[in-house]
Amino acid sequence: MIGKLRGIIDAVADDSCLVDVGGVGYVAFASSRTLRDLAPGREATLLIETIVREDAIALYGFLTLAERDWFRILTTVQGVGARVALSLLSTLAPEQLANAIVAQDRASLSRASGVGPKLAARLLTELKDKAAAWGAVPGAARVPATAAGPAESAASVNEDAVSALVNLGYKRPEAFGAIARVATRLGGDARIDTLIREGLRELGK
């Protein structure tokens, strides 16, 4: 079983890359997000998920633990094979995927190729608790990566709002979902009292 490959990237295709490890070439399928960060002639280290089928042994490569972990989580859902999982990870970064599931955002999941309304609904139902436990931060996907200070501030306020709802007796996945929807609607500048008030309205619907 192959768990990691470190070598020179020989080629990058639409859905895979060729990694030269000591003169042996390995084909690893990957999300478009991962493939964008690979360049022929440069060294790279890929975390590998090996899937053995009756007719083939396929390698799937990831640059981050988060992406690999979500690949594993996604493929536990009936109807989600490796290709659909990669399609979801190509469309949404791990943190965006977690937030979409917590917020019960079917539209975001349905943007991925191979994910129809029924499969999106199944993903939202079966992975809701896992997404919350993974540490999704409501509204985080809206904050630009270049704005580190505001991102940390918004994440902290949103998490405090979730904690407040949990202290009021709501389950954490429900609180995450409510605050995620509110944070998405109001933006990153919302005050904590506004988030809590609007979160309670969401939960009361």
N, C-alpha and C positions, 0 to 999 in steps of 0.2 A: 504494500500500500504506500503510495507516494503522498507525503504531507507537505513538502516544500520543494521548490526548484529555484536555484540561483544560477544564472548564466547570462549569456549574451542574447539579446533579442535579434533573431535573424530576420524575421518578417512579421508584419502586422496586417491581418486581413480584416474583413468586415465583422467577423464574429469570433476570431481566434488569433493566437500568436504562435510563432515558432521559437522555442527557446533552446539555444545550443548550450548543453551542459557537458563539458568535457568531450566535445565532438559528437555527442548524441543529441539529436533533435527531438524535442517533445512538443506536440501540438496541445495547447491549452485553450479551451474556450473561455471567454470572459465577457463581461458587460462592456458596453461602449464606453462607460465611464472609466473603467480600468484601461481599456485599449488606448484611449486618448492620452494616457500618461506614459505609454510605452513608446520607445523610439528604436528603430533598427540600428544595430551597432553599439547600443548602450547596455550596460549590465542592469539586471533587475532581479528582485527576489519576489517570487510569487508563492503565496499560500495556496496549496492544492487540495481540492476535494476530488477524490477518485470515486467514480461511479462505475460499477461493474454490471454489465447486462449480458444476456445470453449471447448476443452477437458482437459485442464490442466492450472495450474498456475506455472510458472517456475521462479526460482530465479537465477540471474547471479551475481557473486561476483567479486570485484576488490579491490586491495590494494591501488591503487592510483586514484586520480581524473582524471589524464590524460588518463589512460586506460578506465575508465568508460565513459569519454567524447567521446573518439574515438569509443567506442562501440556504443554509441548513433548516432554518425555521420555516421558510416559505415552502420548501419541498416536503414538509410534513403534511401539507394541506392536500386533500384529494383533488386531483385535476391540475395540480401545479407540478409540472416536471421541471427538469433542469433548464430547458430553454425558456419557459415562461418565467421562471425565477430570475434568469439573467435579463429578460425583457423588463421586468419590474425594477431591477437594480440599475438598468440603463436609464429608466425614466425618472426614478426617484433615488436620491442618496439615502443611505441607511437611516439617518435621523429624520429625513423627510417622509420616508416610508413608515417609520414608527409613529410619527405625528399624524399622518393621514389615517392610520388604523385607529389610533386613539380617538381622533376627531370624527371617526366614522365617515370619512370623506370618500365615498364610492367613486366620485368623478375622477379624482386624482389617480386612483388605482386603475380605472378603466382606460386611462390614456396609454397604458402599456399594451403592446401588441400581444394578442392572444388572451387578453383578460376582458371577458364580457361582463354584463351586469350580474349574472348569476354567480360567476366565479368571484367577482369583486365582493359581492355580499357574503360569500362563504369565507373569504379572507378576513373581512371585518369581524365576522362572528367568531371564528375560531382563533384568531390571533390577538383579539382585543386585550386580554389579560397579559399575554406575552409582551406585547408592545409597551404596555404601561410598566411592567416589571423591568423591561430593558432600559428604561430611563428616558423615555421620550419627554421632551420639554415642550409644552404647548406653545405654539406660535414660533418656535425657533427657526423653522424653515424660511420664515419671512425676513429674517435679519441678515443683511449682507455680511459675507465672511470678512470683508475688509474693515468692518466696524466692530472691532473686538470689544471695546468698552461698552457701547450700547447693547451689544448682543448679550454680554454677561449680565448687564443690568436688567434687561427685559426678561431673560431666563430666570433670574433670581426673583423678580416680582411675580412672574407666572407661577413659579414653584411655590412661593409663599401663599399665593391665592389657592392653589391646589391643597396645600396643607391646611389652610383655614377651612375649606369645605370638608376635608376628611375629619377635622376636629369637630365639625358640626354633625358628624354621623354618616356622611356619604362614603360609599366605597371608592377606593382610589381610582379604579378605571373610570367610574362615572364622573368623578371630579376632574380627572385628566381630560376626558372628552368635552365636558362643559367648558372648561377654561380654554382648551384648544380652539373651540369654535368661537368663543368670545374674543380671544387674542387675535385670531385671524381677521375677525370683523372690525375690531377697534384699532388694530395696529400696535406697534411696539411701544408707544408712548402712554398707553393706558395706565391709570393709577390703580393701586391694589384694591382700594375700596370699590372702584368701578368694576374691576374684574370680578370681585366677590359678589357684588350685587347682581351683575349680569349673569354670572355663573349660576346663581340661585334661581334666576328666572329661567335659564336653560333647563335646569334640573326639574323645574316645576311644570314644564310643558307636557 
